[in-house]
Amino acid sequence: MSRFALIKAVLGPVMRLMFRPQVEGAEHIPGDGPVILAGNHLTFIDSMILPLVCDRQVFFIGKDEYVTGKSLKGRLMAWFFTGVGMIPVDRDGGRGGVAALMTGRRVLEEGKVFGIYPEGTRSPDGRLYRGRTGIARLTLMTGAPVVPFAMIGTDKLQPGGAGMPRPGRVTVRFGEAMEFSRYDGMDRDRYVLRAVTDSVMTEVMLLSGQEYVDMYATKAKAA
């Protein structure tokens, strides 16, 4: 049994009891081949719930600090996140974004599922913020379809994204797959990248019901 299967078998029932996830539209995720899952990001537990509600293993980028802790809690976090599919990347500095992009491309070229939060960080206030164009680069470079998704209610269970989450019900809603083959060969056109990104974020907004803010979340946090 793989570590991913073990984690789902052991922690899956506990997570379902604690968060009672209602999953909608899971049939939109292809059963094989590369696919990008792109959604909103409300709080820390989003990255714990998403892998456990998908039949296929979801690989995603995470901060390397999640796997470098030396305490018992740090070691347990490292075991969990690397087991469910997190790939640690140092995202600080000018090369962090490139490393994340190339990692995602490698995962997709291997025919796997790659999860991404286009906002680039957690929402500071529950609203949906402008998406970064890395999602567009990935789908245009690899041809992988994008399945938009929405996390609903996780911010109520873990306000501020820190501390132990409260028990409660969350919804994970998946939309229909989006493909952008009409833009083949245009992954360096900034207007195309923005159009593709905005179309994905529009679907996420419709799925989540969040208010949309045409500003990067990092800028809102810095204000």
Disulfide bonds with the S-S distance in Angstrom:
none
